Amino acid sequence: MSLLVSTGLAESVVHYCCLCMVVFYHLVTFAMQENIEQRYAIKFCVKLNKSATETFAFLTEAYGDVTLSRTVVFKWHKAFKEKRENVDDDPRSGRPISSTNDQNVEVVRAVMAKDRRLSVRMIAEETGLDKSAVHRILTDHLHMLKICAKLVPKNLSVEQKANRLEICQDLLGRLESEPHFLDKVITGDESWVFDYDPETKRQSAEWHTKSSLRPKKARMSRSRVKTMIIVFFNNRGIVHKEFVPPGQTVNHVFYKDVLERLRKRVQRVPTDTADDWVLHHDNAPAHTALSIREFLAKKNIPVLPHPPYSPDLAPCDFYLFSKLKLKLKGHHFGTMENTKSCNR
């Protein structure tokens, strides 16, 4: 008896579901017919040179609550005005493929080999895959990460890279045969010092609770008042420093006088390397001029070679000046004399 009851209940449920599907089908068919009918009416109004606003008013008066939305009416009115004849919907591409099988992985790999700057959305549009699937393939299967290019002073040529490698290997070989060779090196360079240089974002960091407001600061720029400092130092400290006079350009004539003052300073200060020291500076035009090379050769001052466009091998650039200027950031000195006295 219970089996018959259960069977009858199941048949009733199936019959009810089928009835709902039939009703839903007829409703959808009726709605589609209503849409097609209104599209024909929009097309007819376009033939009569009626505006989109007038067409929507006519449809609202004729169809009432089942009228197409104003946006849809305006879209079809524009399409028919642009010589469209078909009233049916355009074919759709369907849902994007979301599979991450081996074939799709190879498709994404081929696209990335052509252009590594494509975004996930652009790759999805080109391959027909879902954006989430493209992202999974890039990160989980290809193990790729989108990173920005590193800013360098200059892209070195093959010859410049070979020269850089040769100089570094020569220096390493010299250190292996003479471990205290760097004790004889005096390196130097020029740099601008500003009356005011804004502090960095990291310098303005403060400890706060989660409920406290985040501190704000206005955008500031460097002052136009500045002076140039020339510094020479070794592994024991500053050997010689001086400020360039206002209006003076650091050319080969001025730099030759600076080197002469440096040479006398080294001879005057009693050190183990007073008569056996090596000069290191970068390849600025004032440093490599013919008169400078002749002066150094005449004074028997050897020069440590420096690869072109290599500030990472210049101690003044990657060590001294960065630490010096970090202490000066965020301070107003008022006058250049105050700035110079702070750097002494």
C-alpha positions as CSV (number, residue, x, y, z in Angstrom):
1,M,0.0,0.0,0.0
2,S,2.8,2.4,0.9
3,L,4.6,1.6,-2.3
4,L,1.5,2.6,-4.4
5,V,1.2,5.8,-2.4
6,S,4.9,6.7,-3.0
7,T,4.5,5.8,-6.8
8,G,1.5,8.0,-7.1
9,L,3.2,10.9,-5.4
10,A,6.2,10.6,-7.6
11,E,4.0,10.6,-10.7
12,S,2.2,13.8,-9.4
13,V,5.5,15.6,-8.9
14,V,6.7,14.6,-12.4
15,H,3.4,15.7,-13.9
16,Y,3.6,19.1,-12.1
17,C,7.2,19.7,-13.2
18,C,6.3,19.0,-16.8
19,L,3.4,21.3,-16.6
20,C,5.7,24.1,-15.2
21,M,8.1,23.6,-18.0
22,V,5.4,23.9,-20.6
23,V,4.1,27.0,-19.0
24,F,7.6,28.5,-18.8
25,Y,8.2,27.6,-22.5
26,H,5.0,29.4,-23.6
27,L,5.8,32.4,-21.5
28,V,9.3,32.7,-23.0
29,T,7.9,32.2,-26.5
30,F,5.3,34.8,-25.9
31,A,7.9,37.3,-24.5
32,M,10.1,36.6,-27.5
33,Q,7.2,37.2,-29.9
34,E,6.4,40.4,-28.1
35,N,10.0,41.6,-28.5
36,I,10.1,40.7,-32.2
37,E,6.7,42.4,-32.7
38,Q,8.0,45.6,-31.0
39,R,11.2,45.5,-33.0
40,Y,9.2,45.5,-36.2
41,A,7.2,48.5,-34.8
42,I,10.5,50.3,-34.1
43,K,11.7,49.5,-37.7
44,F,8.4,50.9,-39.1
45,C,8.8,54.1,-37.1
46,V,12.4,54.5,-38.4
47,K,11.0,54.2,-41.9
48,L,8.6,57.1,-41.1
49,N,11.6,59.2,-39.9
50,K,10.3,59.2,-36.3
51,S,12.9,60.0,-33.6
52,A,13.8,57.6,-30.8
53,T,11.8,59.5,-28.2
54,E,8.7,59.6,-30.4
55,T,9.1,55.8,-31.1
56,F,9.3,55.0,-27.4
57,A,6.2,57.1,-26.8
58,F,4.2,55.2,-29.5
59,L,5.3,51.9,-28.1
60,T,4.4,52.8,-24.5
61,E,0.9,53.9,-25.7
62,A,0.4,50.7,-27.7
63,Y,2.0,48.0,-25.4
64,G,1.7,49.6,-21.9
65,D,3.5,47.7,-19.2
66,V,5.1,45.1,-21.5
67,T,6.9,47.8,-23.5
68,L,10.6,47.4,-24.1
69,S,12.9,49.5,-21.9
70,R,13.9,52.9,-23.1
71,T,17.5,51.8,-23.5
72,V,16.5,48.8,-25.6
73,V,14.2,50.9,-27.8
74,F,16.9,53.5,-28.4
75,K,19.5,50.8,-29.2
76,W,17.3,49.1,-31.8
77,H,16.2,52.5,-33.2
78,K,19.9,53.4,-33.7
79,A,20.6,50.0,-35.3
80,F,17.7,50.3,-37.8
81,K,18.7,53.8,-38.6
82,E,22.1,52.5,-39.5
83,K,20.5,50.3,-42.2
84,R,20.1,47.1,-40.2
85,E,17.3,44.8,-41.6
86,N,17.3,41.8,-39.3
87,V,15.2,42.0,-36.2
88,D,16.6,38.8,-34.6
89,D,19.2,38.8,-31.9
90,D,22.9,38.6,-32.9
91,P,24.5,35.1,-32.4
92,R,26.3,34.8,-29.1
93,S,29.7,33.2,-28.6
94,G,28.6,31.5,-25.4
95,R,30.3,31.2,-22.1
96,P,34.1,31.4,-22.2
97,I,36.0,28.2,-21.8
98,S,37.2,27.8,-18.2
99,S,39.1,24.5,-18.5
100,T,42.8,24.5,-17.6
101,N,43.9,21.4,-19.6
102,D,47.2,21.0,-21.3
103,Q,45.9,22.3,-24.6
104,N,44.8,25.6,-23.1
105,V,48.0,25.9,-21.2
106,E,50.0,25.6,-24.4
107,V,47.7,28.2,-26.1
108,V,48.3,30.7,-23.3
109,R,52.1,29.9,-23.4
110,A,52.1,30.7,-27.2
111,V,50.3,34.0,-26.7
112,M,52.7,35.0,-23.9
113,A,55.7,34.2,-26.1
114,K,54.5,36.8,-28.6
115,D,53.8,39.6,-26.2
116,R,54.5,39.5,-22.4
117,R,52.8,42.8,-21.8
118,L,49.3,41.5,-22.4
119,S,46.9,41.8,-19.5
120,V,44.8,38.8,-18.3
121,R,41.7,40.4,-20.0
122,M,43.5,40.7,-23.3
123,I,44.7,37.1,-23.2
124,A,41.2,35.9,-22.4
125,E,39.8,37.8,-25.3
126,E,42.4,36.4,-27.7
127,T,42.2,32.8,-26.6
128,G,38.5,32.6,-25.7
129,L,39.2,31.4,-22.2
130,D,37.7,32.6,-19.0
131,K,39.8,35.3,-17.2
132,S,40.0,33.2,-14.0
133,A,41.2,30.3,-16.1
134,V,43.9,32.4,-17.7
135,H,45.0,33.7,-14.3
136,R,45.3,30.1,-13.0
137,I,47.3,29.0,-16.0
138,L,49.7,31.9,-15.7
139,T,50.3,31.5,-12.0
140,D,49.8,27.8,-11.2
141,H,50.9,26.1,-14.5
142,L,53.4,28.5,-16.1
143,H,54.6,29.9,-12.7
144,M,54.7,33.4,-14.1
145,L,54.4,36.8,-12.3
146,K,53.9,40.2,-13.9
147,I,56.7,42.5,-12.8
148,C,57.8,46.0,-13.8
149,A,61.1,46.7,-15.6
150,K,64.0,47.7,-13.3
151,L,65.2,51.2,-13.9
152,V,68.9,51.3,-14.7
153,P,71.1,54.3,-15.8
154,K,71.6,52.9,-19.3
155,N,71.2,49.6,-21.2
156,L,74.8,48.5,-21.8
157,S,75.9,47.2,-25.1
158,V,77.6,43.8,-25.5
159,E,81.1,45.5,-25.6
160,Q,80.3,47.6,-22.5
161,K,79.2,44.5,-20.6
162,A,82.4,42.6,-21.6
163,N,84.5,45.6,-20.5
164,R,82.7,45.7,-17.2
165,L,83.3,42.0,-16.7
166,E,87.0,42.3,-17.6
167,I,87.6,45.2,-15.2
168,C,85.8,43.4,-12.3
169,Q,87.7,40.2,-12.9
170,D,91.0,42.1,-13.1
171,L,90.2,43.8,-9.8
172,L,89.3,40.4,-8.2
173,G,92.6,39.0,-9.4
174,R,94.5,41.9,-7.9
175,L,92.8,41.4,-4.6
176,E,93.6,37.8,-4.5
177,S,97.3,38.5,-5.1
178,E,97.3,41.7,-2.9
179,P,94.6,41.5,-0.2
180,H,95.2,45.0,1.1
181,F,95.1,46.6,-2.3
182,L,91.8,48.5,-1.6
183,D,93.5,50.3,1.3
184,K,95.4,52.3,-1.2
185,V,92.4,53.4,-3.2
186,I,91.0,56.9,-2.9
187,T,87.7,57.4,-4.7
188,G,85.9,60.6,-5.3
189,D,83.0,62.3,-7.2
190,E,80.8,65.4,-7.3
191,S,77.2,65.8,-6.2
192,W,74.6,68.5,-5.7
193,V,73.6,69.5,-2.1
194,F,70.3,71.4,-1.8
195,D,69.2,74.0,0.6
196,Y,66.1,72.0,1.1
197,D,65.4,68.4,0.0
198,P,62.1,66.8,0.9
199,E,62.2,63.8,3.2
200,T,61.4,60.4,1.8
201,K,58.1,58.6,2.4
202,R,59.8,56.1,4.7
203,Q,61.3,58.9,6.8
204,S,57.8,60.3,7.4
205,A,56.5,57.0,8.8
206,E,55.1,57.1,12.4
207,W,53.7,54.5,14.8
208,H,49.9,54.8,15.2
209,T,47.1,52.7,16.5
210,K,44.5,51.4,14.1
211,S,41.9,53.9,15.2
212,S,44.1,57.0,14.8
213,L,44.1,59.0,11.6
214,R,46.8,58.6,9.0
215,P,49.2,61.6,9.0
216,K,49.3,63.8,5.9
217,K,52.0,66.0,4.4
218,A,51.9,68.3,1.4
219,R,53.9,67.5,-1.7
220,M,57.2,69.4,-1.6
221,S,59.9,70.0,-4.2
222,R,63.6,70.6,-3.9
223,S,64.8,74.2,-3.5
224,R,66.5,75.9,-6.4
225,V,69.3,77.0,-4.1
226,K,72.0,74.4,-4.3
227,T,75.8,73.9,-4.3
228,M,78.1,71.2,-5.5
229,I,80.4,69.3,-3.3
230,I,83.5,67.3,-4.3
231,V,84.5,64.5,-1.9
232,F,87.4,62.1,-1.9
233,F,87.6,59.3,0.7
234,N,89.2,55.9,1.4
235,N,88.5,53.1,3.8
236,R,89.6,55.2,6.7
237,G,87.4,58.2,6.0
238,I,87.2,61.5,4.2
239,V,90.6,62.5,2.6
240,H,89.6,65.8,0.9
241,K,86.4,67.7,0.3
242,E,85.6,71.1,-1.1
243,F,82.6,73.1,-2.4
244,V,82.5,74.3,-6.0
245,P,82.3,78.2,-6.1
246,P,79.0,79.6,-7.3
247,G,78.9,79.9,-11.1
248,Q,82.0,77.6,-11.5
249,T,81.7,74.7,-13.9
250,V,83.5,71.5,-13.1
251,N,85.6,71.2,-16.3
252,H,89.0,69.7,-16.8
253,V,90.8,72.9,-15.8
254,F,89.0,73.2,-12.5
255,Y,89.2,69.4,-11.8
256,K,92.9,69.5,-12.4
257,D,93.3,72.1,-9.6
258,V,91.1,69.9,-7.4
259,L,93.4,66.9,-8.0
260,E,96.4,69.0,-7.2
261,R,94.9,70.0,-3.9
262,L,94.0,66.3,-3.3
263,R,97.6,65.3,-4.0
264,K,99.1,67.8,-1.6
265,R,96.5,66.8,1.0
266,V,97.6,63.1,0.7
267,Q,101.3,64.1,1.0
268,R,100.6,66.3,4.0
269,V,98.7,63.8,6.0
270,P,101.1,61.0,7.3
271,T,99.7,57.7,6.1
272,D,101.2,54.4,4.9
273,T,99.9,55.2,1.3
274,A,101.1,58.8,1.0
275,D,103.4,57.8,-1.9
276,D,101.6,54.7,-3.1
277,W,97.9,55.5,-3.6
278,V,95.5,54.8,-6.4
279,L,92.8,57.2,-7.7
280,H,89.4,56.0,-8.6
281,H,86.7,58.2,-10.3
282,D,84.0,57.7,-12.9
283,N,84.1,58.4,-16.6
284,A,82.8,62.0,-16.5
285,P,84.2,64.2,-19.3
286,A,86.1,66.3,-16.8
287,H,87.7,63.2,-15.4
288,T,88.8,61.6,-18.6
289,A,90.1,64.7,-20.5
290,L,93.5,64.5,-22.0
291,S,95.0,67.2,-19.7
292,I,93.8,65.2,-16.7
293,R,95.4,62.0,-17.9
294,E,98.6,63.8,-18.6
295,F,98.6,65.4,-15.1
296,L,98.0,62.0,-13.4
297,A,100.8,60.4,-15.5
298,K,103.2,63.2,-14.7
299,K,102.5,63.0,-11.0
300,N,102.8,59.1,-11.1
301,I,99.2,58.7,-9.8
302,P,97.8,55.4,-11.1
303,V,94.0,55.4,-11.9
304,L,91.7,52.5,-11.2
305,P,89.6,51.8,-14.4
306,H,85.9,52.3,-14.1
307,P,83.3,50.6,-16.4
308,P,81.0,53.0,-18.3
309,Y,77.6,53.7,-16.8
310,S,78.2,51.7,-13.7
311,P,77.2,53.8,-10.6
312,D,76.8,50.5,-8.7
313,L,80.7,50.2,-8.8
314,A,81.3,53.8,-7.6
315,P,81.3,54.0,-3.8
316,C,80.4,57.7,-3.9
317,D,77.1,56.9,-5.7
318,F,76.0,53.8,-3.9
319,Y,77.3,54.6,-0.4
320,L,78.6,58.0,0.5
321,F,76.3,60.5,-1.1
322,S,73.1,58.5,-0.4
323,K,73.9,58.4,3.3
324,L,75.0,62.0,3.4
325,K,71.8,63.3,1.7
326,L,69.5,61.1,3.8
327,K,70.6,63.0,6.9
328,L,69.9,66.4,5.2
329,K,66.4,65.6,3.9
330,G,63.5,67.5,5.5
331,H,65.7,70.3,6.8
332,H,65.6,74.0,5.8
333,F,69.1,75.5,6.1
334,G,68.1,79.0,5.0
335,T,71.4,79.9,3.4
336,M,74.1,78.1,1.5
337,E,76.6,78.9,4.3
338,N,74.4,76.9,6.7
339,T,74.2,74.1,4.2
340,K,78.0,74.0,3.8
341,S,78.6,74.2,7.5
342,C,76.2,71.2,8.0
343,N,78.3,69.2,5.5
344,R,81.5,69.9,7.2
